[in-house]
Amino acid sequence: MKLYSILMTPDSAENLREIRNYIADVLLEPGTALEYIQSIRRKIETFQSMPERVIPVPDEPWHSLGIRRLSAKRFYIYYRIDEAEKKVYILNVIYQGRDQQSILKEMDFED
């Protein structure tokens, strides 16, 4: 079985920095921030094999674009698969309590 490469977009890397900074600096919980980021990263690493196990989000136009979403802690990891290149692009990591439809409308789905 060939493993997929995982690529973080600039947006997703910035999302992780913002999550870490908010939990560590605003909530004053650096240990919790580290645990959340490690948990999210472990979940992302699972995309190396069988990333298609998660179905695309049901809403259009994102469904047709193959955008998928997986929960990690209290966040959604949005990603898409490039099957030809065996790559998984991590697009965004968004807090579940936010309006997901609004967030999806603002996302840049280019690599």
C-alpha positions in Angstrom: 0.0 0.0 0.0 1.4 3.4 -1.0 1.3 6.1 1.6 0.1 9.6 0.9 2.2 12.7 1.4 0.6 15.2 3.7 1.0 18.9 2.8 -0.1 21.7 5.1 -1.3 24.8 3.3 -0.2 28.2 4.7 -3.8 28.7 6.0 -3.8 25.4 7.9 -0.3 26.1 9.4 -1.6 29.5 10.5 -4.7 28.0 12.0 -2.6 25.7 14.2 -0.4 28.6 15.4 -3.6 30.6 16.2 -5.1 27.7 18.1 -1.9 27.2 20.1 -1.5 30.9 20.8 -5.1 31.3 21.9 -5.1 28.4 24.3 -1.6 29.1 25.7 -1.7 32.9 25.8 -5.3 33.9 26.2 -6.7 31.0 28.2 -3.3 30.6 29.9 -3.2 26.9 29.4 0.1 26.1 27.7 -0.1 22.4 28.6 -3.6 22.1 27.1 -2.4 24.0 24.0 0.4 21.5 23.5 -1.9 18.5 24.0 -4.5 19.9 21.5 -1.9 20.6 18.8 -0.3 17.2 19.3 -3.8 15.5 19.1 -4.7 17.4 15.9 -1.3 16.5 14.3 -1.7 12.8 15.2 -5.1 12.9 13.5 -3.6 14.5 10.4 -0.9 11.8 10.3 -3.7 9.2 9.9 -4.3 10.6 6.4 -1.2 8.9 5.2 -3.2 5.8 4.6 -6.8 5.6 3.4 -7.6 9.3 3.6 -10.7 8.5 1.4 -12.3 6.8 4.4 -14.0 10.1 5.2 -16.7 11.1 2.7 -16.7 14.6 1.2 -18.8 17.3 3.1 -22.4 17.1 1.8 -22.8 20.8 0.9 -22.1 22.1 -2.6 -19.9 23.3 -4.1 -17.5 21.7 -1.6 -18.8 18.2 -2.1 -18.0 18.3 -5.8 -14.5 19.7 -5.0 -13.9 16.6 -2.8 -13.4 18.6 0.4 -13.5 16.4 3.4 -13.7 17.1 7.1 -12.6 15.1 10.2 -13.1 16.0 13.8 -10.1 16.3 16.1 -10.6 17.6 19.7 -13.0 20.5 19.2 -11.8 21.3 15.7 -12.6 20.2 12.2 -9.7 19.4 9.9 -10.7 20.2 6.3 -8.7 18.5 3.6 -8.7 17.3 0.0 -7.0 14.4 -1.7 -5.0 14.5 -4.9 -5.3 10.8 -5.9 -3.0 11.1 -8.9 -0.1 12.5 -6.9 -1.0 10.5 -3.7 -1.1 13.8 -1.7 -3.4 15.0 1.0 -3.7 18.8 1.3 -4.7 20.0 4.8 -6.7 23.2 4.0 -7.9 24.5 7.3 -8.3 23.6 11.0 -11.4 25.3 12.3 -13.1 25.4 15.8 -16.3 23.4 15.6 -18.3 26.1 17.4 -17.9 28.5 14.5 -20.4 28.8 11.6 -18.9 26.2 9.2 -20.9 27.4 6.2 -19.4 30.9 6.5 -15.9 29.5 7.0 -16.2 27.3 3.9 -17.3 30.2 1.8 -14.1 32.1 2.8 -11.7 29.2 2.3 -9.1 29.1 -0.5 -9.1 25.6 -1.9 -6.1 26.0 -4.1 -2.8 24.4 -3.1 
